[in-house]
């Protein structure tokens, strides 16, 4: 293929209409990886255009952990992109050679940053897997084949979906975004730590997670990474996330462990054929080998050798010189000397047994090779039994530590090598129970994380689920975690109940306490909070009872009396229990105002004895001094008004006796009586004398009218009416007289002119 400016050296891969070549840039004389997308139809045109746009974006904004785009171009019926040339050392190659924890950290933080960079460019890789992660300089991670993905939320083509690594939404052909790459990176990270993808189908092929799947627990030494894996491998992409800080913290926690793990993958030192042979069942293989033992033949050959010994010695000397190994094998078959490969096979078996990364199949096969040349070797036979026992012990330890993936891996090996082992059924049952416990715990954790303490139904369901785990799986790690979470929830709920008590939200406090008791009633924190709540509720009940009694006594007008059973004393009790109780404070203010009104009413009624009783009660109950002073001031003022009214009454009596009822203006009986009535409206003597004055004025008015002095009659009649002590007929008189006033005035004037005196004054004087 001819690409302008490049010399194609070899075809590296071909996928549909897209090919990748190793090529040489004719201008720089450097090697490049050249991706060429042929344009054949509308679909390939879209893919080619997508390749160009993606490459342009990466070229304008490169990233150290993404393969560098050197050139983008097109020709007649194709689009090409030239990338930097990288040696084909991918992540799995690096793991085979061995990678330290610090290298693993550097690789995955770099990859995470690369995904963040792609997200900023609205790009989706779509096919992140170990073979698409190369190591520049054997340590710097570089994502390749980036432009196989798509812009925005397009659908990834079927050719880009790698079983076991593609996300659930990509597998369903739903729109994808950066979270698809987060999922794939999570699988790669799991594969790095565990040695395999997290989920497989029945044929042992990697598969995508389903909604029912949970992330398997990884080995205890990597437990800091569990939450990172769960976040990146979440089935629901709305819950999926890649947190760089959490990833760094997990590496830091693992690196600070007492014995940081050595992440080294080694190839098997025993052939796959030999392992397969062992996998058919070591017990059967050992029995078959016993049937083929040479013990009978060896006895016959010992007798023959004794007769032919001289010939054997001469012949053997010559033959040993020519074929030493064949001689050794011959005599080893007779049981006279050790097989020439025995030492090497024994060393290999021992080395494999000491390698923690080796499988049961490989180790057992290695010792079986020893038994092939030394069938009665006790060390090899004992080693096979010991390794089998140790392998089962490891399974039990992993089950005890809740390391389900490791336990399952060990169990699979045991089944392959010893399918009839009597312990297998028990291990399977234990693992199934642990998986069920794990799933229940995972689901309950998710429910707890997704709900709030205000969601009562979710809170109830969470507590009951944790308690069910504790009940069903006693002694399991999941049960211990569930119990721990219940205790934590109980403490949290108890603390919130305390806060609600402080805020005097007692209904909320009781509700939270009920939940806390349900979660962990034996907790010291819960019992302490419960005691505080009970005390607060008891206090609140006492406060409410006193408030109710105070309101009732106030309604009954038992303001200060009887002692200890009145509104004032009950409000005071409330304030002694709760100084900031606004209801009690307002009630106390209302009672004091009512006491004032009560005193005024009693004084108006001349009930000085009850006023004195109230004042004494106020002193005995330590009512505010200002209120007592005000009550006494009202009493003294009333007494003063009464005394002044009596003085004015005495003066009015004298003036009335002298006939000075309305005159002179500055000193007459009515003037004094009106002042006396203002001072003491309840003085009956004043009221009586005012009535007598009114009657006298009405009589004078009547006499004046009869005398024909209508205007004068009206003047005195109005004075009588102004006293307030009137008779019904006086109003009728005034109406009649007013009509006759004009005529009466003329007649009266004539009479006065004729008589020369004022008859009215003469009558009043009498």
Secondary structure, DSSP 8 states (H G I E B T S, - for coil): --BTTEEEEEEEEEETTEEEEEEEETTT--EEEEEEEE--SHHHHHHHHHHHHHHHHHHHS--TTB--EEEEEEETTEEEEEEE---S-BHHHHHHH-B-HHHHHHHHHHHHHHHHHHHHTTEE-----GGGEEEETTTEEEE--GGGSEETT----GGG--TTTS-HHHHTT----HHHHHHHHHHHHHHHHHSS-S-B-TTS-B----TT-------GGGGGGHHHHHHHT-SSTTT----HHHHHHHHHHHHTSTT---B-----SS-HHHHHHHHT-HHHHHHHHHHT--HHHHHHHHHHHHHHHHHHHHHHHHHHHH-HHHHHHHHHHTTSS--TTHHHHHHHHHHHHH-TT--HHHHHHHHHHHHHH-TT-HHHHHHHHHHHHHHHHHHHHHHHTT-HHHHHHHHHHHHHH-TT-TTHHHHHHHHHHHHHHHHHHHHHHHHHHHS-TT-HHHHHHHHHHHHHHHHHSTTSHHHHHHHHHHHHHHHHHHHHHHHHHHTT-HHHHHHHHHHHHHHHTT-HHHHHHHHHHHHHHHHHHHHHHHHHHHHHHHHTT-SS-STTSSHHHHHHHHHHH-TT-HHHHHHHHHHHHHHHHHHHHHHHTT-HHHHHHHHHHHHHTT--HHHHHHHHHHHHHHHHHHHHHHHHHHHHHHHHHHT-SS-STTS-HHHHHHHHHHH-TT-HHHHHHHHHHHHHHHHHHHHHHHTT-HHHHHHHHHHHHTTS---HHHHHHHHHHHHHHHHHHHHHHHHHHHH-S-HHHHHHH-
